Amino acid sequence: MRTLLGASVKMVIRDRQSIFWAFFFPLILLGVFRLFSPGTANTTNLLVSADTRTETGAALVQALQQVPFLNVEVRSGVSSAEANGILAQRKFNAALLVTAGPTGQPAAAELITAINDPIGSSITVAAISSVVDRVNLVLTRAPRAIELQARVSDVRRTTYFEFLAPGIIGMGLMNFATISLAASLSRYRAEGVLRRIRATPLAPWKFFASVVGAYLLVAAAQVFVLDQVARLMGANLHGGIPFMLVAVFGTLIFLNIGVIVAGKVHGRGAVEGAANAITMPMMFLSGSFFPITSLPAAIRPIVELLPLTHMLSALRGMALDGESVLDQWPALLVMAGWAVGTFVLARMTFRFDDN
């Protein structure tokens, strides 16, 4: 059995497409998403046109310079047309033009933004508006009815990249197990390997046990590599060995689904298409990239039945919240039901013959 398992591992490793889906594709996703989620606000280069010799201009510039993500440069006498030209050169992301009003009248301030990111633009506008309101209160000496003090909670805050890392690990395991195994079994059938195995004294269950064992070993290596890379990229993850065991257990479900697809669909191209049709919707609906709470309420009950949803819930509970395996028993119970159900269906649908 050990020799058969070793041969199965070699066959899996030699399949370059399988290894790409198992390792390199999730690693690429981790790297790309890490670039777009640095964990800190991007710097906004702000051009301020104001007369700092006046009390209003000096107070406004001083308050703006205290905003951490604003890089403020002061110039005097910049018109609206000139500001548009300066923003077109991409050196500045926004311009605040302050014009003194007639004696006894408030100054006029015009904020022009050239930030492509809608979220970044909203944050910048809100921050500058807040600064202007605060300066207004200070200069008018208006008494404060409410004094607000803000502090950071002691509760650990999870970054988007930390939320994303278990999702990409689960997605990678699902794609590898379902698509790769279904394609491999389809290839074995087309090349007559399954028929020849059937003609030997080797029990079919031993062949399948070696193939599944090989995929589970590669899955364990996949979890370890992706977990370590995510940590090197800055994700603070917990879990260790229990995290890996739950991930490998979830992989077993998708291996069963791969066998079902290979048993019901013939032709490698058709098999890969059918496997993708199963994994692609699940990848997005089960919360690999975004929380399922953001989905419409009408489809959420369906999403909460999917195996990947519960697999990711268990993985995130351990990796992000530091919970134990026992705390994940509701998700593990659903996963166990999926594992048993898909195993029975795989046993009923897959045949070793060529038809």
TADAHU-V996759 format. One record per residue. N is the residue number from 1. PHI is phi in whole degrees, 0 to 359 (999 if undefined). Layout:
{{N,PHI} {N,PHI}}
This chain:
{{1,999} {2,296} {3,296} {4,295} {5,296} {6,299} {7,295} {8,294} {9,299} {10,298} {11,295} {12,293} {13,294} {14,288} {15,279} {16,298} {17,296} {18,297} {19,293} {20,300} {21,294} {22,283} {23,242} {24,290} {25,297} {26,297} {27,295} {28,297} {29,297} {30,302} {31,295} {32,295} {33,293} {34,295} {35,294} {36,267} {37,224} {38,291} {39,88} {40,227} {41,289} {42,288} {43,283} {44,253} {45,277} {46,249} {47,267} {48,244} {49,254} {50,205} {51,270} {52,286} {53,281} {54,271} {55,298} {56,294} {57,297} {58,295} {59,294} {60,293} {61,297} {62,299} {63,292} {64,295} {65,292} {66,273} {67,282} {68,302} {69,266} {70,260} {71,257} {72,266} {73,234} {74,257} {75,225} {76,252} {77,73} {78,274} {79,275} {80,296} {81,295} {82,295} {83,297} {84,299} {85,294} {86,294} {87,296} {88,295} {89,280} {90,70} {91,283} {92,244} {93,263} {94,204} {95,224} {96,244} {97,253} {98,249} {99,242} {100,293} {101,270} {102,300} {103,305} {104,86} {105,252} {106,291} {107,288} {108,258} {109,235} {110,241} {111,254} {112,244} {113,246} {114,224} {115,254} {116,291} {117,287} {118,300} {119,292} {120,298} {121,296} {122,296} {123,296} {124,296} {125,298} {126,295} {127,295} {128,292} {129,298} {130,295} {131,296} {132,299} {133,298} {134,294} {135,294} {136,302} {137,295} {138,293} {139,288} {140,274} {141,57} {142,288} {143,291} {144,268} {145,279} {146,227} {147,252} {148,263} {149,237} {150,255} {151,216} {152,274} {153,294} {154,286} {155,292} {156,295} {157,265} {158,265} {159,281} {160,297} {161,295} {162,295} {163,296} {164,287} {165,303} {166,299} {167,296} {168,290} {169,298} {170,297} {171,298} {172,297} {173,295} {174,297} {175,297} {176,299} {177,292} {178,285} {179,288} {180,292} {181,293} {182,299} {183,293} {184,295} {185,296} {186,295} {187,293} {188,299} {189,292} {190,295} {191,272} {192,80} {193,295} {194,295} {195,295} {196,291} {197,296} {198,297} {199,277} {200,265} {201,290} {202,294} {203,292} {204,304} {205,294} {206,292} {207,298} {208,295} {209,298} {210,291} {211,295} {212,297} {213,299} {214,296} {215,294} {216,293} {217,295} {218,295} {219,297} {220,298} {221,296} {222,297} {223,298} {224,298} {225,296} {226,296} {227,297} {228,292} {229,295} {230,299} {231,295} {232,296} {233,277} {234,111} {235,281} {236,266} {237,250} {238,248} {239,123} {240,63} {241,299} {242,302} {243,301} {244,295} {245,296} {246,295} {247,296} {248,292} {249,298} {250,296} {251,299} {252,301} {253,299} {254,285} {255,294} {256,299} {257,296} {258,299} {259,294} {260,298} {261,298} {262,294} {263,281} {264,262} {265,243} {266,243} {267,95} {268,299} {269,298} {270,293} {271,296} {272,296} {273,296} {274,294} {275,295} {276,295} {277,296} {278,275} {279,281} {280,297} {281,299} {282,295} {283,301} {284,270} {285,283} {286,275} {287,94} {288,296} {289,248} {290,221} {291,298} {292,290} {293,294} {294,275} {295,281} {296,302} {297,299} {298,293} {299,259} {300,298} {301,300} {302,290} {303,299} {304,287} {305,266} {306,288} {307,295} {308,294} {309,302} {310,284} {311,297} {312,292} {313,299} {314,293} {315,296} {316,289} {317,300} {318,279} {319,285} {320,260} {321,259} {322,69} {323,282} {324,272} {325,298} {326,297} {327,291} {328,263} {329,301} {330,297} {331,292} {332,294} {333,295} {334,295} {335,296} {336,296} {337,299} {338,296} {339,298} {340,292} {341,297} {342,290} {343,295} {344,298} {345,294} {346,296} {347,296} {348,278} {349,262} {350,268} {351,232} {352,275} {353,285} {354,272} {355,256}}
